[in-house]
Amino acid sequence: MSRTISSTVHPIQRCMAASNPSAWWDGLVVDADGTTVTVALLTGATVTLRVVGPAVDIAVSEPVAYHPVAELLSASAILTTARAA
């Protein structure tokens, strides 16, 4: 499967995520409107993220992973910048 890395992702973000792999939070998308994504985390919390890159491919009920330190959102076919709203 081909993975698209958004042009908004900086190399330092990828380095931060790679150096701290235990910081990823897994969850399911409960709402997505193209600019924001609301994720129900497996911990029970909910986080709303402002997606800086392309969010059109992110669908409701899709499993995602969010790295709050690197501000990255990983969905099935895309890795993009996402900041807590």
DOTIPA-72715 format. One line per field, with one value per residue: residue number from 1; x, y, z of N, C-alpha, C in turn. Coordinates in nm, 4 decimals, m for minus. Example, Ala and Ser with C-alpha at 12.3 -4.5 7.8 and 13.67 -1.06 7.14 Angstrom:
<atoms>
resi 1 2
n.xx 1.3190 1.2850
n.yy m0.5690 m0.2250
n.zz 0.7800 0.7080
ca.xx 1.2300 1.3670
ca.yy m0.4500 m0.1060
ca.zz 0.7800 0.7140
c.xx 1.3200 1.2900
c.yy m0.3300 0.0030
c.zz 0.7800 0.7870
</atoms>
This chain:
<atoms>
resi 1 2 3 4 5 6 7 8 9 10 11 12 13 14 15 16 17 18 19 20 21 22 23 24 25 26 27 28 29 30 31 32 33 34 35 36 37 38 39 40 41 42 43 44 45 46 47 48 49 50 51 52 53 54 55 56 57 58 59 60 61 62 63 64 65 66 67 68 69 70 71 72 73 74 75 76 77 78 79 80 81 82 83 84 85
n.xx 0.0840 0.0559 0.1783 0.0897 0.2616 0.1900 0.2622 0.2781 0.4030 0.6900 1.0400 1.1479 0.9275 0.8711 1.1046 1.0758 0.8480 0.9434 1.1462 1.0101 0.8151 0.6211 0.4444 0.2290 m0.1231 m0.3991 m0.7102 m1.0567 m1.2143 m1.4720 m1.5977 m1.5637 m1.4893 m1.3432 m1.1694 m1.1399 m1.1008 m1.2530 m1.1557 m1.2145 m1.0418 m0.8716 m0.8321 m1.0534 m1.0889 m1.1700 m1.0570 m1.0293 m0.9065 m0.7292 m0.6784 m0.4008 m0.3019 m0.4167 m0.7404 m0.9442 m0.9550 m0.9989 m1.2201 m1.5305 m1.5398 m1.3020 m0.9942 m0.7329 m0.4127 m0.2675 m0.0095 0.0710 0.2940 0.4595 0.2679 0.1195 m0.1031 m0.2004 m0.3596 m0.5294 m0.4106 m0.2612 m0.0320 m0.0350 m0.0133 m0.1535 m0.3177 m0.4134 m0.7348
n.yy m0.1173 0.2157 0.5006 0.8259 1.1147 1.4138 1.7431 1.9194 1.8023 1.8172 1.7279 1.7151 1.6565 1.3934 1.2741 1.3183 1.1627 0.9108 0.8765 0.8576 0.6304 0.5267 0.7244 0.7481 0.7728 0.5660 0.5491 0.6017 0.7679 0.9916 1.2098 1.4040 1.6795 1.7820 1.9916 1.9691 1.6982 1.4700 1.2524 0.9524 0.8283 0.5234 0.5203 0.6280 0.8980 1.1963 1.3732 1.6718 1.7618 1.9942 1.9691 2.0198 1.9471 1.7616 1.6446 1.5164 1.2488 1.1206 0.9326 0.8919 0.6593 0.5436 0.3876 0.5538 0.7046 0.9234 1.1480 1.3390 1.4933 1.5217 1.6225 1.4795 1.3044 0.9897 0.8185 0.5672 0.5891 0.8178 1.0537 1.3264 1.6695 1.7555 1.9464 1.9980 2.1229
n.zz 0.0000 m0.0833 0.0801 0.1586 0.2364 0.3726 0.2486 0.4535 0.6633 0.8476 0.8358 1.0965 1.2518 1.1753 1.2710 1.5479 1.6013 1.5321 1.7189 1.9549 1.9806 2.1541 2.2168 2.0493 2.0103 1.9845 1.8083 1.7036 1.4363 1.4970 1.3982 1.1074 0.9137 0.7036 0.7741 1.0456 1.2762 1.4880 1.7346 1.8998 2.1498 2.2414 2.5091 2.6177 2.6192 2.4285 2.1478 1.9652 1.6562 1.4567 1.1300 0.9327 0.6866 0.3959 0.4586 0.3469 0.2844 0.5207 0.7013 0.8851 1.1511 1.0874 1.1739 1.3434 1.4264 1.6589 1.7224 1.9772 2.0526 1.8260 1.6650 1.4657 1.2513 1.1695 0.9255 0.7285 0.4637 0.4724 0.6152 0.8125 0.9295 1.2407 1.4775 1.8172 1.8642
ca.xx 0.0000 0.1291 0.1470 0.1115 0.3036 0.1495 0.3704 0.2807 0.4823 0.8313 1.1288 1.1660 0.8098 0.8910 1.2109 1.0185 0.7582 1.0248 1.2262 0.9211 0.7017 0.5181 0.3572 0.1130 m0.2528 m0.4873 m0.8504 m1.1472 m1.2714 m1.6159 m1.6489 m1.4641 m1.5556 m1.2501 m1.0660 m1.1212 m1.1312 m1.2716 m1.1115 m1.2403 m0.9219 m0.8959 m0.8260 m1.1835 m1.0935 m1.2001 m0.9733 m1.0622 m0.7818 m0.7350 m0.5896 m0.3359 m0.2879 m0.5412 m0.8206 m1.0579 m0.9552 m1.0241 m1.3636 m1.5858 m1.5191 m1.1705 m0.8934 m0.6222 m0.3187 m0.2305 0.1122 0.0525 0.4211 0.5007 0.1495 0.0954 m0.2190 m0.1795 m0.4795 m0.4960 m0.3221 m0.2016 0.0307 m0.0495 m0.0018 m0.2810 m0.2971 m0.5312 m0.8153
ca.yy 0.0000 0.3405 0.5930 0.9646 1.2029 1.5489 1.8416 1.9967 1.7282 1.8533 1.6170 1.7084 1.5884 1.2496 1.2317 1.3148 1.0476 0.7889 0.8634 0.8335 0.5554 0.4935 0.8404 0.7436 0.7411 0.5016 0.5821 0.5949 0.8970 1.0002 1.3203 1.4618 1.7746 1.8347 2.0729 1.9159 1.5572 1.4342 1.1145 0.8854 0.7502 0.3961 0.5462 0.6782 1.0424 1.2428 1.4872 1.7356 1.8024 2.0778 1.9052 2.1219 1.8937 1.7096 1.5611 1.4681 1.1031 1.0673 0.9060 0.8537 0.5205 0.4970 0.3844 0.6482 0.7204 1.0640 1.1701 1.4761 1.5676 1.5545 1.6787 1.4016 1.2163 0.8833 0.7457 0.4514 0.6139 0.9504 1.1051 1.4708 1.7489 1.7800 2.0124 1.9999 2.2438
ca.zz 0.0000 m0.0933 0.1884 0.1222 0.3453 0.3375 0.2400 0.5779 0.7617 0.8434 0.8733 1.2426 1.3058 1.1543 1.3637 1.6827 1.6098 1.5263 1.8406 2.0675 1.9251 2.2536 2.2370 1.9598 2.0699 1.8873 1.8251 1.5890 1.3971 1.5219 1.3177 1.0173 0.8237 0.6043 0.8391 1.1808 1.2964 1.6272 1.7517 2.0276 2.1791 2.3085 2.6527 2.6600 2.5974 2.2936 2.1115 1.8381 1.5923 1.3369 1.0330 0.8522 0.5514 0.3378 0.5495 0.2701 0.2812 0.6547 0.7109 1.0149 1.1949 1.0434 1.2803 1.3231 1.5369 1.6762 1.8017 2.0249 2.0617 1.6893 1.6003 1.3443 1.2457 1.0728 0.8857 0.6449 0.3507 0.4798 0.7365 0.7991 1.0508 1.3073 1.6073 1.9039 1.8394
c.xx 0.0886 0.0836 0.1821 0.1513 0.2754 0.2703 0.3787 0.3645 0.6292 0.9168 1.1477 1.0467 0.8241 0.9977 1.1577 0.9296 0.8378 1.1038 1.1412 0.7972 0.5911 0.4204 0.2360 m0.0123 m0.3417 m0.6324 m0.9296 m1.2042 m1.4219 m1.6802 m1.5346 m1.5352 m1.4618 m1.1409 m1.0403 m1.1641 m1.1466 m1.2452 m1.1484 m1.1221 m0.9570 m0.8868 m0.9592 m1.1980 m1.1299 m1.1150 m1.0176 m0.9340 m0.8097 m0.6318 m0.5342 m0.3220 m0.4209 m0.6146 m0.9384 m1.0678 m0.9847 m1.1750 m1.4039 m1.5744 m1.3872 m1.0741 m0.7781 m0.5283 m0.2758 m0.1083 0.1088 0.1811 0.4653 0.3884 0.1252 m0.0303 m0.1940 m0.3116 m0.4356 m0.3947 m0.2500 m0.1394 0.0307 m0.0327 m0.1404 m0.2529 m0.4269 m0.6052 m0.8561
c.yy 0.1237 0.4354 0.7335 1.0432 1.3449 1.6422 1.9272 1.9276 1.7626 1.7338 1.6038 1.6398 1.4376 1.1952 1.2206 1.1926 0.9170 0.7678 0.8368 0.7564 0.5233 0.6090 0.8410 0.7043 0.6830 0.5400 0.5637 0.7329 0.8938 1.1158 1.3750 1.5538 1.8360 1.9213 2.0288 1.7700 1.5352 1.2853 1.0665 0.7926 0.6217 0.4095 0.5944 0.8281 1.0726 1.3656 1.5392 1.7943 1.8900 2.0211 2.0119 2.0755 1.8443 1.6154 1.4990 1.3165 1.0403 1.0550 0.8689 0.7025 0.4612 0.4932 0.4777 0.6419 0.8662 1.0723 1.3145 1.5577 1.6123 1.6209 1.6131 1.3177 1.1165 0.8110 0.6388 0.4810 0.7487 0.9783 1.2560 1.5404 1.7740 1.8374 2.0112 2.1318 2.3080
c.zz 0.0000 0.0180 0.1442 0.2468 0.2997 0.3344 0.3660 0.6860 0.7422 0.8847 1.0247 1.3083 1.2906 1.2481 1.5062 1.7016 1.6118 1.6547 1.9642 2.0213 2.0260 2.2779 2.1446 2.0376 1.9611 1.9142 1.6975 1.5620 1.4212 1.4456 1.2331 0.9198 0.7198 0.6628 0.9824 1.1850 1.4454 1.6403 1.8916 2.0515 2.2528 2.4597 2.7082 2.6402 2.4520 2.2670 1.9750 1.7816 1.4713 1.2402 0.9400 0.7074 0.4992 0.4328 0.4765 0.2726 0.4167 0.6745 0.8530 1.0312 1.1467 1.1621 1.2442 1.4427 1.5391 1.7657 1.8502 2.0327 1.9231 1.6104 1.4641 1.3603 1.1342 1.0493 0.7858 0.5352 0.3585 0.6159 0.7210 0.9334 1.1082 1.4461 1.6863 1.8864 1.9694
</atoms>
